[in-house]
């Protein structure tokens, strides 16, 4: 669920950069002599055209930056998944204390170094459609909410925060639902160890549909959608609170560094709060995988209850350490890549 916090830090940094650079839209000298209404319409049309071009660049930059960041942090992401699914088909009492170094050594020795990137190709394929759906869904929901609230409240800060939060949540739910099968296939591929059941993306899709039916591609969707709202709420509120506090105490600090630091801390906060839901989602995605028997047959809350009974509360946080380790580099990489691509695409 890193997409929400990445979006927040990128948007915050983009606003900061725009403010620092002082972006000005000039309607041209001839426009000054047009009647007021015509000049305003012409300026609005120019702004819309510029906004459309900027939107495409922003979408491409965001998608590529996200894919690049995911690729760089893929080894930690795979370690997180492997730890999360421990205990599903093993005797919990026999499980050793999770060790990142031990598990990383096992992967290298048994599967080879390239195995750290198992399932990463699906992640890359997932990024652009996810970014596209999320971006355009947010614009649609934002316009809808603004029309419902009314134009008189467009300058109201609390109303704008409401539109941003609710629009972002609905867009996240829409994007997650539309691209969920790719996320499930990625989990199945990444969770495989030395015994390979799914030989690739297309083979995984066809095998799941054949053995588990079409709706087998949507196992665990409920846990995913349930986590979207809290993830965005925590990321957004923590990010804004930290940035406001920081700027009030140290107003001369670099806006980019403030955005990166606050984005990383908000990511850690949201990861901590929503990690149990993410763990349950991973386990439900692996229900019946590879021809194995189902482990949890009692739905989302029944799965929570069974994990706590068998593994204790700590069982809900298996894999939290590699998740923490990937937050800071993940946010930093996507932010810097995003800004670089925006500048390059802006020159085209």
ZICOR-V140203 format. One record per run of one state. SS is the DSSP state (~ for helix, > for strand, _ for the rest). FROM is the first residue (numbers start at 1). LEN is the number of residues. Records with the same first field share a line. If there is no record, write none. Layout:
# ZICOR-V140203
SS=FROM-LEN + FROM-LEN
This chain:
# ZICOR-V140203
_=1-1 + 22-8 + 34-2 + 73-1 + 85-7 + 95-5 + 111-2 + 118-2 + 150-1 + 154-3 + 179-1 + 192-9 + 213-1 + 219-2 + 250-5 + 286-3 + 292-7 + 312-1 + 318-2 + 347-2
~=2-20 + 30-4 + 36-37 + 74-11 + 92-3 + 100-11 + 113-5 + 120-30 + 151-3 + 157-22 + 180-12 + 201-12 + 214-5 + 221-29 + 255-31 + 289-3 + 299-13 + 313-5 + 320-27
